[in-house]
Amino acid sequence: MADYSTRNIIDYAMDDNGVEFRKALYGAIHDKVSAHIEAAKEVIAQNLISPDEDDYEEEHQESEEESEE
């Protein structure tokens, strides 16, 4: 998407340029949402590759307790 700033969005609104205002607004929203999704993907991927050691220890202890019963 094109790089729109908040200033562009305001300028288009002030100039009553509805088409460019809509493009700029949707472009800015798209960029923010995409960045958030990419950050979430990185966190998920990191947790898949190297889960927290605390979680591993808890799961390991639970499975040992179940096998003792």
N, CA, C, O and CB atoms as a CASP TS submission, in Angstrom:
PFRMAT TS
TARGET T0000
AUTHOR 0000-0000-0000
METHOD Language model
MODEL 1
PARENT N/A
ATOM      1  N   MET     1       0.848  -1.175   0.000  1.00  0.00           N
ATOM      2  CA  MET     1       0.000   0.000   0.000  1.00  0.00           C
ATOM      3  C   MET     1       0.892   1.236   0.000  1.00  0.00           C
ATOM      4  O   MET     1       2.067   1.183   0.365  1.00  0.00           O
ATOM      5  CB  MET     1      -0.964  -0.001   1.222  1.00  0.00           C
ATOM      6  N   ALA     2       0.317   2.312  -0.406  1.00  0.00           N
ATOM      7  CA  ALA     2       1.065   3.564  -0.430  1.00  0.00           C
ATOM      8  C   ALA     2       1.286   4.053   0.999  1.00  0.00           C
ATOM      9  O   ALA     2       0.497   3.764   1.899  1.00  0.00           O
ATOM     10  CB  ALA     2       0.321   4.637  -1.269  1.00  0.00           C
ATOM     11  N   ASP     3       2.343   4.777   1.184  1.00  0.00           N
ATOM     12  CA  ASP     3       2.648   5.298   2.514  1.00  0.00           C
ATOM     13  C   ASP     3       1.913   6.625   2.721  1.00  0.00           C
ATOM     14  O   ASP     3       2.257   7.649   2.130  1.00  0.00           O
ATOM     15  CB  ASP     3       4.185   5.484   2.698  1.00  0.00           C
ATOM     16  N   TYR     4       0.904   6.574   3.566  1.00  0.00           N
ATOM     17  CA  TYR     4       0.139   7.768   3.897  1.00  0.00           C
ATOM     18  C   TYR     4       0.404   8.122   5.345  1.00  0.00           C
ATOM     19  O   TYR     4       0.497   7.249   6.208  1.00  0.00           O
ATOM     20  CB  TYR     4      -1.378   7.558   3.645  1.00  0.00           C
ATOM     21  N   SER     5       0.523   9.405   5.597  1.00  0.00           N
ATOM     22  CA  SER     5       0.695   9.858   6.970  1.00  0.00           C
ATOM     23  C   SER     5      -0.644  10.387   7.486  1.00  0.00           C
ATOM     24  O   SER     5      -1.594  10.589   6.730  1.00  0.00           O
ATOM     25  CB  SER     5       1.804  10.952   7.065  1.00  0.00           C
ATOM     26  N   THR     6      -0.677  10.597   8.758  1.00  0.00           N
ATOM     27  CA  THR     6      -1.884  11.166   9.361  1.00  0.00           C
ATOM     28  C   THR     6      -2.149  12.544   8.770  1.00  0.00           C
ATOM     29  O   THR     6      -3.296  12.956   8.595  1.00  0.00           O
ATOM     30  CB  THR     6      -1.746  11.253  10.904  1.00  0.00           C
ATOM     31  N   ARG     7      -1.062  13.243   8.467  1.00  0.00           N
ATOM     32  CA  ARG     7      -1.212  14.580   7.880  1.00  0.00           C
ATOM     33  C   ARG     7      -1.912  14.508   6.524  1.00  0.00           C
ATOM     34  O   ARG     7      -2.754  15.350   6.213  1.00  0.00           O
ATOM     35  CB  ARG     7       0.163  15.257   7.728  1.00  0.00           C
ATOM     36  N   ASN     8      -1.561  13.491   5.709  1.00  0.00           N
ATOM     37  CA  ASN     8      -2.216  13.318   4.417  1.00  0.00           C
ATOM     38  C   ASN     8      -3.718  13.105   4.591  1.00  0.00           C
ATOM     39  O   ASN     8      -4.529  13.686   3.870  1.00  0.00           O
ATOM     40  CB  ASN     8      -1.598  12.138   3.658  1.00  0.00           C
ATOM     41  N   ILE     9      -4.065  12.278   5.543  1.00  0.00           N
ATOM     42  CA  ILE     9      -5.482  11.971   5.795  1.00  0.00           C
ATOM     43  C   ILE     9      -6.235  13.250   6.159  1.00  0.00           C
ATOM     44  O   ILE     9      -7.326  13.502   5.649  1.00  0.00           O
ATOM     45  CB  ILE     9      -5.627  10.915   6.931  1.00  0.00           C
ATOM     46  N   ILE    10      -5.654  14.041   7.033  1.00  0.00           N
ATOM     47  CA  ILE    10      -6.284  15.295   7.454  1.00  0.00           C
ATOM     48  C   ILE    10      -6.389  16.268   6.289  1.00  0.00           C
ATOM     49  O   ILE    10      -7.424  16.907   6.101  1.00  0.00           O
ATOM     50  CB  ILE    10      -5.496  15.936   8.603  1.00  0.00           C
ATOM     51  N   ASP    11      -5.328  16.381   5.513  1.00  0.00           N
ATOM     52  CA  ASP    11      -5.344  17.289   4.356  1.00  0.00           C
ATOM     53  C   ASP    11      -6.437  16.898   3.356  1.00  0.00           C
ATOM     54  O   ASP    11      -7.157  17.761   2.855  1.00  0.00           O
ATOM     55  CB  ASP    11      -3.969  17.288   3.657  1.00  0.00           C
ATOM     56  N   TYR    12      -6.560  15.608   3.069  1.00  0.00           N
ATOM     57  CA  TYR    12      -7.593  15.164   2.138  1.00  0.00           C
ATOM     58  C   TYR    12      -8.984  15.446   2.693  1.00  0.00           C
ATOM     59  O   TYR    12      -9.882  15.816   1.937  1.00  0.00           O
ATOM     60  CB  TYR    12      -7.437  13.672   1.839  1.00  0.00           C
ATOM     61  N   ALA    13      -9.175  15.281   3.975  1.00  0.00           N
ATOM     62  CA  ALA    13     -10.473  15.567   4.586  1.00  0.00           C
ATOM     63  C   ALA    13     -10.783  17.061   4.514  1.00  0.00           C
ATOM     64  O   ALA    13     -11.913  17.450   4.218  1.00  0.00           O
ATOM     65  CB  ALA    13     -10.498  15.087   6.051  1.00  0.00           C
ATOM     66  N   MET    14      -9.786  17.892   4.783  1.00  0.00           N
ATOM     67  CA  MET    14      -9.985  19.344   4.749  1.00  0.00           C
ATOM     68  C   MET    14     -10.265  19.838   3.326  1.00  0.00           C
ATOM     69  O   MET    14     -10.995  20.812   3.137  1.00  0.00           O
ATOM     70  CB  MET    14      -8.752  20.061   5.320  1.00  0.00           C
ATOM     71  N   ASP    15      -9.688  19.170   2.333  1.00  0.00           N
ATOM     72  CA  ASP    15      -9.871  19.568   0.937  1.00  0.00           C
ATOM     73  C   ASP    15     -11.116  18.940   0.309  1.00  0.00           C
ATOM     74  O   ASP    15     -11.373  19.121  -0.881  1.00  0.00           O
ATOM     75  CB  ASP    15      -8.643  19.188   0.127  1.00  0.00           C
ATOM     76  N   ASP    16     -11.881  18.208   1.103  1.00  0.00           N
ATOM     77  CA  ASP    16     -13.065  17.495   0.618  1.00  0.00           C
ATOM     78  C   ASP    16     -12.731  16.560  -0.541  1.00  0.00           C
ATOM     79  O   ASP    16     -13.519  16.409  -1.475  1.00  0.00           O
ATOM     80  CB  ASP    16     -14.135  18.490   0.186  1.00  0.00           C
ATOM     81  N   ASN    17     -11.569  15.941  -0.472  1.00  0.00           N
ATOM     82  CA  ASN    17     -11.151  14.969  -1.479  1.00  0.00           C
ATOM     83  C   ASN    17     -11.452  13.580  -0.924  1.00  0.00           C
ATOM     84  O   ASN    17     -10.579  12.916  -0.365  1.00  0.00           O
ATOM     85  CB  ASN    17      -9.622  15.127  -1.842  1.00  0.00           C
ATOM     86  N   GLY    18     -12.694  13.156  -1.087  1.00  0.00           N
ATOM     87  CA  GLY    18     -13.172  11.925  -0.471  1.00  0.00           C
ATOM     88  C   GLY    18     -12.463  10.672  -0.948  1.00  0.00           C
ATOM     89  O   GLY    18     -12.192   9.768  -0.158  1.00  0.00           O
ATOM     90  N   VAL    19     -12.160  10.614  -2.239  1.00  0.00           N
ATOM     91  CA  VAL    19     -11.521   9.418  -2.791  1.00  0.00           C
ATOM     92  C   VAL    19     -10.132   9.237  -2.196  1.00  0.00           C
ATOM     93  O   VAL    19      -9.793   8.143  -1.744  1.00  0.00           O
ATOM     94  CB  VAL    19     -11.435   9.506  -4.326  1.00  0.00           C
ATOM     95  N   GLU    20      -9.338  10.277  -2.189  1.00  0.00           N
ATOM     96  CA  GLU    20      -7.977  10.182  -1.643  1.00  0.00           C
ATOM     97  C   GLU    20      -8.005  10.011  -0.134  1.00  0.00           C
ATOM     98  O   GLU    20      -7.162   9.314   0.432  1.00  0.00           O
ATOM     99  CB  GLU    20      -7.162  11.427  -2.011  1.00  0.00           C
ATOM    100  N   PHE    21      -8.985  10.655   0.529  1.00  0.00           N
ATOM    101  CA  PHE    21      -9.134  10.492   1.969  1.00  0.00           C
ATOM    102  C   PHE    21      -9.375   9.026   2.301  1.00  0.00           C
ATOM    103  O   PHE    21      -8.742   8.477   3.204  1.00  0.00           O
ATOM    104  CB  PHE    21     -10.288  11.365   2.503  1.00  0.00           C
ATOM    105  N   ARG    22     -10.287   8.393   1.575  1.00  0.00           N
ATOM    106  CA  ARG    22     -10.609   6.978   1.812  1.00  0.00           C
ATOM    107  C   ARG    22      -9.394   6.104   1.558  1.00  0.00           C
ATOM    108  O   ARG    22      -9.100   5.210   2.351  1.00  0.00           O
ATOM    109  CB  ARG    22     -11.780   6.527   0.917  1.00  0.00           C
ATOM    110  N   LYS    23      -8.680   6.349   0.461  1.00  0.00           N
ATOM    111  CA  LYS    23      -7.479   5.561   0.151  1.00  0.00           C
ATOM    112  C   LYS    23      -6.438   5.707   1.248  1.00  0.00           C
ATOM    113  O   LYS    23      -5.842   4.722   1.684  1.00  0.00           O
ATOM    114  CB  LYS    23      -6.883   5.989  -1.200  1.00  0.00           C
ATOM    115  N   ALA    24      -6.220   6.943   1.694  1.00  0.00           N
ATOM    116  CA  ALA    24      -5.217   7.195   2.724  1.00  0.00           C
ATOM    117  C   ALA    24      -5.612   6.559   4.052  1.00  0.00           C
ATOM    118  O   ALA    24      -4.779   5.959   4.731  1.00  0.00           O
ATOM    119  CB  ALA    24      -5.011   8.696   2.905  1.00  0.00           C
ATOM    120  N   LEU    25      -6.874   6.692   4.416  1.00  0.00           N
ATOM    121  CA  LEU    25      -7.349   6.130   5.676  1.00  0.00           C
ATOM    122  C   LEU    25      -7.255   4.610   5.661  1.00  0.00           C
ATOM    123  O   LEU    25      -6.732   4.010   6.600  1.00  0.00           O
ATOM    124  CB  LEU    25      -8.792   6.569   5.948  1.00  0.00           C
ATOM    125  N   TYR    26      -7.757   3.984   4.601  1.00  0.00           N
ATOM    126  CA  TYR    26      -7.697   2.531   4.499  1.00  0.00           C
ATOM    127  C   TYR    26      -6.261   2.041   4.416  1.00  0.00           C
ATOM    128  O   TYR    26      -5.929   0.993   4.970  1.00  0.00           O
ATOM    129  CB  TYR    26      -8.481   2.053   3.289  1.00  0.00           C
ATOM    130  N   GLY    27      -5.408   2.791   3.727  1.00  0.00           N
ATOM    131  CA  GLY    27      -3.998   2.416   3.637  1.00  0.00           C
ATOM    132  C   GLY    27      -3.321   2.452   4.999  1.00  0.00           C
ATOM    133  O   GLY    27      -2.556   1.550   5.342  1.00  0.00           O
ATOM    134  N   ALA    28      -3.602   3.490   5.771  1.00  0.00           N
ATOM    135  CA  ALA    28      -3.010   3.612   7.109  1.00  0.00           C
ATOM    136  C   ALA    28      -3.505   2.497   8.027  1.00  0.00           C
ATOM    137  O   ALA    28      -2.726   1.915   8.782  1.00  0.00           O
ATOM    138  CB  ALA    28      -3.341   4.986   7.723  1.00  0.00           C
ATOM    139  N   ILE    29      -4.801   2.203   7.957  1.00  0.00           N
ATOM    140  CA  ILE    29      -5.360   1.132   8.780  1.00  0.00           C
ATOM    141  C   ILE    29      -4.748  -0.205   8.372  1.00  0.00           C
ATOM    142  O   ILE    29      -4.366  -1.006   9.226  1.00  0.00           O
ATOM    143  CB  ILE    29      -6.905   1.085   8.650  1.00  0.00           C
ATOM    144  N   HIS    30      -4.658  -0.441   7.075  1.00  0.00           N
ATOM    145  CA  HIS    30      -4.085  -1.691   6.573  1.00  0.00           C
ATOM    146  C   HIS    30      -2.654  -1.871   7.068  1.00  0.00           C
ATOM    147  O   HIS    30      -2.279  -2.956   7.511  1.00  0.00           O
ATOM    148  CB  HIS    30      -4.121  -1.720   5.039  1.00  0.00           C
ATOM    149  N   ASP    31      -1.857  -0.809   6.992  1.00  0.00           N
ATOM    150  CA  ASP    31      -0.462  -0.888   7.431  1.00  0.00           C
ATOM    151  C   ASP    31      -0.363  -1.220   8.919  1.00  0.00           C
ATOM    152  O   ASP    31       0.461  -2.041   9.320  1.00  0.00           O
ATOM    153  CB  ASP    31       0.260   0.430   7.140  1.00  0.00           C
ATOM    154  N   LYS    32      -1.199  -0.585   9.733  1.00  0.00           N
ATOM    155  CA  LYS    32      -1.153  -0.838  11.172  1.00  0.00           C
ATOM    156  C   LYS    32      -1.589  -2.266  11.506  1.00  0.00           C
ATOM    157  O   LYS    32      -0.961  -2.939  12.323  1.00  0.00           O
ATOM    158  CB  LYS    32      -2.041   0.165  11.913  1.00  0.00           C
ATOM    159  N   VAL    33      -2.656  -2.715  10.874  1.00  0.00           N
ATOM    160  CA  VAL    33      -3.151  -4.068  11.137  1.00  0.00           C
ATOM    161  C   VAL    33      -2.122  -5.093  10.670  1.00  0.00           C
ATOM    162  O   VAL    33      -1.858  -6.068  11.374  1.00  0.00           O
ATOM    163  CB  VAL    33      -4.515  -4.306  10.431  1.00  0.00           C
ATOM    164  N   SER    34      -1.544  -4.884   9.500  1.00  0.00           N
ATOM    165  CA  SER    34      -0.541  -5.821   8.981  1.00  0.00           C
ATOM    166  C   SER    34       0.676  -5.896   9.900  1.00  0.00           C
ATOM    167  O   SER    34       1.201  -6.980  10.154  1.00  0.00           O
ATOM    168  CB  SER    34      -0.104  -5.409   7.569  1.00  0.00           C
ATOM    169  N   ALA    35       1.117  -4.753  10.392  1.00  0.00           N
ATOM    170  CA  ALA    35       2.262  -4.734  11.298  1.00  0.00           C
ATOM    171  C   ALA    35       1.945  -5.500  12.581  1.00  0.00           C
ATOM    172  O   ALA    35       2.791  -6.233  13.094  1.00  0.00           O
ATOM    173  CB  ALA    35       2.666  -3.285  11.626  1.00  0.00           C
ATOM    174  N   HIS    36       0.735  -5.332  13.096  1.00  0.00           N
ATOM    175  CA  HIS    36       0.336  -6.035  14.325  1.00  0.00           C
ATOM    176  C   HIS    36       0.268  -7.542  14.088  1.00  0.00           C
ATOM    177  O   HIS    36       0.712  -8.325  14.927  1.00  0.00           O
ATOM    178  CB  HIS    36      -1.030  -5.516  14.828  1.00  0.00           C
ATOM    179  N   ILE    37      -0.279  -7.942  12.960  1.00  0.00           N
ATOM    180  CA  ILE    37      -0.376  -9.370  12.640  1.00  0.00           C
ATOM    181  C   ILE    37       1.012  -9.979  12.488  1.00  0.00           C
ATOM    182  O   ILE    37       1.259 -11.080  12.981  1.00  0.00           O
ATOM    183  CB  ILE    37      -1.195  -9.584  11.350  1.00  0.00           C
ATOM    184  N   GLU    38       1.917  -9.281  11.816  1.00  0.00           N
ATOM    185  CA  GLU    38       3.282  -9.783  11.652  1.00  0.00           C
ATOM    186  C   GLU    38       3.986  -9.934  12.997  1.00  0.00           C
ATOM    187  O   GLU    38       4.714 -10.903  13.212  1.00  0.00           O
ATOM    188  CB  GLU    38       4.085  -8.850  10.746  1.00  0.00           C
ATOM    189  N   ALA    39       3.772  -8.979  13.901  1.00  0.00           N
ATOM    190  CA  ALA    39       4.375  -9.071  15.233  1.00  0.00           C
ATOM    191  C   ALA    39       3.817 -10.274  15.988  1.00  0.00           C
ATOM    192  O   ALA    39       4.558 -10.984  16.668  1.00  0.00           O
ATOM    193  CB  ALA    39       4.127  -7.774  16.034  1.00  0.00           C
ATOM    194  N   ALA    40       2.514 -10.502  15.867  1.00  0.00           N
ATOM    195  CA  ALA    40       1.905 -11.653  16.537  1.00  0.00           C
ATOM    196  C   ALA    40       2.430 -12.962  15.954  1.00  0.00           C
ATOM    197  O   ALA    40       2.658 -13.921  16.690  1.00  0.00           O
ATOM    198  CB  ALA    40       0.374 -11.597  16.417  1.00  0.00           C
ATOM    199  N   LYS    41       2.620 -13.007  14.646  1.00  0.00           N
ATOM    200  CA  LYS    41       3.175 -14.205  14.002  1.00  0.00           C
ATOM    201  C   LYS    41       4.572 -14.510  14.533  1.00  0.00           C
ATOM    202  O   LYS    41       4.911 -15.667  14.780  1.00  0.00           O
ATOM    203  CB  LYS    41       3.220 -14.024  12.472  1.00  0.00           C
ATOM    204  N   GLU    42       5.375 -13.469  14.705  1.00  0.00           N
ATOM    205  CA  GLU    42       6.732 -13.660  15.220  1.00  0.00           C
ATOM    206  C   GLU    42       6.709 -14.235  16.634  1.00  0.00           C
ATOM    207  O   GLU    42       7.497 -15.123  16.959  1.00  0.00           O
ATOM    208  CB  GLU    42       7.501 -12.332  15.206  1.00  0.00           C
ATOM    209  N   VAL    43       5.812 -13.733  17.466  1.00  0.00           N
ATOM    210  CA  VAL    43       5.710 -14.231  18.844  1.00  0.00           C
ATOM    211  C   VAL    43       5.282 -15.697  18.830  1.00  0.00           C
ATOM    212  O   VAL    43       5.843 -16.517  19.556  1.00  0.00           O
ATOM    213  CB  VAL    43       4.703 -13.376  19.671  1.00  0.00           C
ATOM    214  N   ILE    44       4.303 -16.019  18.018  1.00  0.00           N
ATOM    215  CA  ILE    44       3.824 -17.398  17.934  1.00  0.00           C
ATOM    216  C   ILE    44       4.931 -18.307  17.430  1.00  0.00           C
ATOM    217  O   ILE    44       5.155 -19.383  17.984  1.00  0.00           O
ATOM    218  CB  ILE    44       2.592 -17.495  17.015  1.00  0.00           C
ATOM    219  N   ALA    45       5.623 -17.884  16.387  1.00  0.00           N
ATOM    220  CA  ALA    45       6.706 -18.701  15.838  1.00  0.00           C
ATOM    221  C   ALA    45       7.815 -18.898  16.863  1.00  0.00           C
ATOM    222  O   ALA    45       8.374 -19.989  16.972  1.00  0.00           O
ATOM    223  CB  ALA    45       7.273 -18.057  14.568  1.00  0.00           C
ATOM    224  N   GLN    46       8.129 -17.867  17.599  1.00  0.00           N
ATOM    225  CA  GLN    46       9.173 -17.964  18.616  1.00  0.00           C
ATOM    226  C   GLN    46       8.771 -18.964  19.697  1.00  0.00           C
ATOM    227  O   GLN    46       9.600 -19.741  20.171  1.00  0.00           O
ATOM    228  CB  GLN    46       9.453 -16.582  19.239  1.00  0.00           C
ATOM    229  N   ASN    47       7.503 -18.942  20.084  1.00  0.00           N
ATOM    230  CA  ASN    47       7.024 -19.873  21.106  1.00  0.00           C
ATOM    231  C   ASN    47       6.986 -21.311  20.586  1.00  0.00           C
ATOM    232  O   ASN    47       7.158 -22.250  21.363  1.00  0.00           O
ATOM    233  CB  ASN    47       5.634 -19.456  21.586  1.00  0.00           C
ATOM    234  N   LEU    48       6.764 -21.491  19.298  1.00  0.00           N
ATOM    235  CA  LEU    48       6.777 -22.835  18.727  1.00  0.00           C
ATOM    236  C   LEU    48       8.191 -23.396  18.671  1.00  0.00           C
ATOM    237  O   LEU    48       8.408 -24.587  18.892  1.00  0.00           O
ATOM    238  CB  LEU    48       6.162 -22.826  17.331  1.00  0.00           C
ATOM    239  N   ILE    49       9.141 -22.530  18.373  1.00  0.00           N
ATOM    240  CA  ILE    49      10.537 -22.959  18.238  1.00  0.00           C
ATOM    241  C   ILE    49      11.170 -23.201  19.595  1.00  0.00           C
ATOM    242  O   ILE    49      11.846 -24.211  19.792  1.00  0.00           O
ATOM    243  CB  ILE    49      11.346 -21.917  17.466  1.00  0.00           C
ATOM    244  N   SER    50      10.963 -22.296  20.526  1.00  0.00           N
ATOM    245  CA  SER    50      11.560 -22.448  21.854  1.00  0.00           C
ATOM    246  C   SER    50      10.536 -22.106  22.929  1.00  0.00           C
ATOM    247  O   SER    50      10.492 -20.974  23.411  1.00  0.00           O
ATOM    248  CB  SER    50      12.814 -21.553  21.998  1.00  0.00           C
ATOM    249  N   PRO    51       9.714 -23.082  23.305  1.00  0.00           N
ATOM    250  CA  PRO    51       8.719 -22.811  24.347  1.00  0.00           C
ATOM    251  C   PRO    51       9.410 -22.494  25.675  1.00  0.00           C
ATOM    252  O   PRO    51      10.559 -22.874  25.904  1.00  0.00           O
ATOM    253  CB  PRO    51       7.764 -24.018  24.513  1.00  0.00           C
ATOM    254  N   ASP    52       8.697 -21.806  26.521  1.00  0.00           N
ATOM    255  CA  ASP    52       9.249 -21.452  27.828  1.00  0.00           C
ATOM    256  C   ASP    52       9.632 -22.710  28.592  1.00  0.00           C
ATOM    257  O   ASP    52       8.906 -23.705  28.588  1.00  0.00           O
ATOM    258  CB  ASP    52       8.239 -20.617  28.642  1.00  0.00           C
ATOM    259  N   GLU    53      10.778 -22.648  29.241  1.00  0.00           N
ATOM    260  CA  GLU    53      11.241 -23.802  30.008  1.00  0.00           C
ATOM    261  C   GLU    53      10.305 -24.095  31.170  1.00  0.00           C
ATOM    262  O   GLU    53      10.140 -25.254  31.549  1.00  0.00           O
ATOM    263  CB  GLU    53      12.661 -23.569  30.523  1.00  0.00           C
ATOM    264  N   ASP    54       9.692 -23.069  31.741  1.00  0.00           N
ATOM    265  CA  ASP    54       8.758 -23.273  32.852  1.00  0.00           C
ATOM    266  C   ASP    54       7.583 -24.130  32.401  1.00  0.00           C
ATOM    267  O   ASP    54       7.163 -25.036  33.122  1.00  0.00           O
ATOM    268  CB  ASP    54       8.254 -21.920  33.400  1.00  0.00           C
ATOM    269  N   ASP    55       7.053 -23.854  31.221  1.00  0.00           N
ATOM    270  CA  ASP    55       5.940 -24.645  30.697  1.00  0.00           C
ATOM    271  C   ASP    55       6.360 -26.089  30.504  1.00  0.00           C
ATOM    272  O   ASP    55       5.602 -27.007  30.819  1.00  0.00           O
ATOM    273  CB  ASP    55       5.431 -24.061  29.374  1.00  0.00           C
ATOM    274  N   TYR    56       7.559 -26.296  29.989  1.00  0.00           N
ATOM    275  CA  TYR    56       8.053 -27.650  29.760  1.00  0.00           C
ATOM    276  C   TYR    56       8.165 -28.399  31.082  1.00  0.00           C
ATOM    277  O   TYR    56       7.761 -29.557  31.183  1.00  0.00           O
ATOM    278  CB  TYR    56       9.416 -27.618  29.044  1.00  0.00           C
ATOM    279  N   GLU    57       8.717 -27.730  32.098  1.00  0.00           N
ATOM    280  CA  GLU    57       8.886 -28.371  33.399  1.00  0.00           C
ATOM    281  C   GLU    57       7.537 -28.725  34.011  1.00  0.00           C
ATOM    282  O   GLU    57       7.395 -29.798  34.598  1.00  0.00           O
ATOM    283  CB  GLU    57       9.672 -27.461  34.346  1.00  0.00           C
ATOM    284  N   GLU    58       6.536 -27.843  33.887  1.00  0.00           N
ATOM    285  CA  GLU    58       5.209 -28.119  34.427  1.00  0.00           C
ATOM    286  C   GLU    58       4.589 -29.316  33.728  1.00  0.00           C
ATOM    287  O   GLU    58       4.023 -30.189  34.386  1.00  0.00           O
ATOM    288  CB  GLU    58       4.302 -26.893  34.284  1.00  0.00           C
ATOM    289  N   GLU    59       4.686 -29.370  32.416  1.00  0.00           N
ATOM    290  CA  GLU    59       4.123 -30.492  31.665  1.00  0.00           C
ATOM    291  C   GLU    59       4.844 -31.787  32.017  1.00  0.00           C
ATOM    292  O   GLU    59       4.218 -32.840  32.140  1.00  0.00           O
ATOM    293  CB  GLU    59       4.210 -30.230  30.153  1.00  0.00           C
ATOM    294  N   HIS    60       6.148 -31.706  32.177  1.00  0.00           N
ATOM    295  CA  HIS    60       6.939 -32.887  32.491  1.00  0.00           C
ATOM    296  C   HIS    60       6.569 -33.422  33.882  1.00  0.00           C
ATOM    297  O   HIS    60       6.449 -34.632  34.072  1.00  0.00           O
ATOM    298  CB  HIS    60       8.449 -32.560  32.420  1.00  0.00           C
ATOM    299  N   GLN    61       6.388 -32.517  34.851  1.00  0.00           N
ATOM    300  CA  GLN    61       6.001 -32.935  36.197  1.00  0.00           C
ATOM    301  C   GLN    61       4.602 -33.543  36.199  1.00  0.00           C
ATOM    302  O   GLN    61       4.366 -34.534  36.890  1.00  0.00           O
ATOM    303  CB  GLN    61       6.061 -31.747  37.164  1.00  0.00           C
ATOM    304  N   GLU    62       3.678 -32.972  35.444  1.00  0.00           N
ATOM    305  CA  GLU    62       2.315 -33.510  35.374  1.00  0.00           C
ATOM    306  C   GLU    62       2.318 -34.914  34.782  1.00  0.00           C
ATOM    307  O   GLU    62       1.610 -35.797  35.268  1.00  0.00           O
ATOM    308  CB  GLU    62       1.413 -32.586  34.538  1.00  0.00           C
ATOM    309  N   SER    63       3.100 -35.121  33.747  1.00  0.00           N
ATOM    310  CA  SER    63       3.123 -36.450  33.123  1.00  0.00           C
ATOM    311  C   SER    63       3.768 -37.476  34.064  1.00  0.00           C
ATOM    312  O   SER    63       3.369 -38.641  34.055  1.00  0.00           O
ATOM    313  CB  SER    63       3.889 -36.404  31.774  1.00  0.00           C
ATOM    314  N   GLU    64       4.750 -37.073  34.874  1.00  0.00           N
ATOM    315  CA  GLU    64       5.357 -37.984  35.834  1.00  0.00           C
ATOM    316  C   GLU    64       4.353 -38.345  36.923  1.00  0.00           C
ATOM    317  O   GLU    64       4.289 -39.499  37.349  1.00  0.00           O
ATOM    318  CB  GLU    64       6.620 -37.359  36.452  1.00  0.00           C
ATOM    319  N   GLU    65       3.571 -37.370  37.376  1.00  0.00           N
ATOM    320  CA  GLU    65       2.573 -37.624  38.405  1.00  0.00           C
ATOM    321  C   GLU    65       1.504 -38.579  37.898  1.00  0.00           C
ATOM    322  O   GLU    65       1.061 -39.466  38.629  1.00  0.00           O
ATOM    323  CB  GLU    65       1.936 -36.316  38.865  1.00  0.00           C
ATOM    324  N   GLU    66       1.093 -38.402  36.655  1.00  0.00           N
ATOM    325  CA  GLU    66       0.075 -39.278  36.082  1.00  0.00           C
ATOM    326  C   GLU    66       0.595 -40.697  35.923  1.00  0.00           C
ATOM    327  O   GLU    66      -0.153 -41.656  36.113  1.00  0.00           O
ATOM    328  CB  GLU    66      -0.391 -38.740  34.735  1.00  0.00           C
ATOM    329  N   SER    67       1.858 -40.840  35.580  1.00  0.00           N
ATOM    330  CA  SER    67       2.416 -42.177  35.393  1.00  0.00           C
ATOM    331  C   SER    67       2.619 -42.887  36.733  1.00  0.00           C
ATOM    332  O   SER    67       2.619 -44.117  36.769  1.00  0.00           O
ATOM    333  CB  SER    67       3.743 -42.095  34.635  1.00  0.00           C
ATOM    334  N   GLU    68       2.790 -42.155  37.828  1.00  0.00           N
ATOM    335  CA  GLU    68       2.966 -42.747  39.151  1.00  0.00           C
ATOM    336  C   GLU    68       1.661 -43.298  39.691  1.00  0.00           C
ATOM    337  O   GLU    68       1.662 -44.222  40.504  1.00  0.00           O
ATOM    338  CB  GLU    68       3.533 -41.725  40.117  1.00  0.00           C
ATOM    339  N   GLU    69       0.545 -42.732  39.243  1.00  0.00           N
ATOM    340  CA  GLU    69      -0.772 -43.159  39.770  1.00  0.00           C
ATOM    341  C   GLU    69      -1.152 -44.440  39.212  1.00  0.00           C
ATOM    342  O   GLU    69      -2.221 -44.961  39.532  1.00  0.00           O
ATOM    343  CB  GLU    69      -1.847 -42.163  39.483  1.00  0.00           C
TER
END
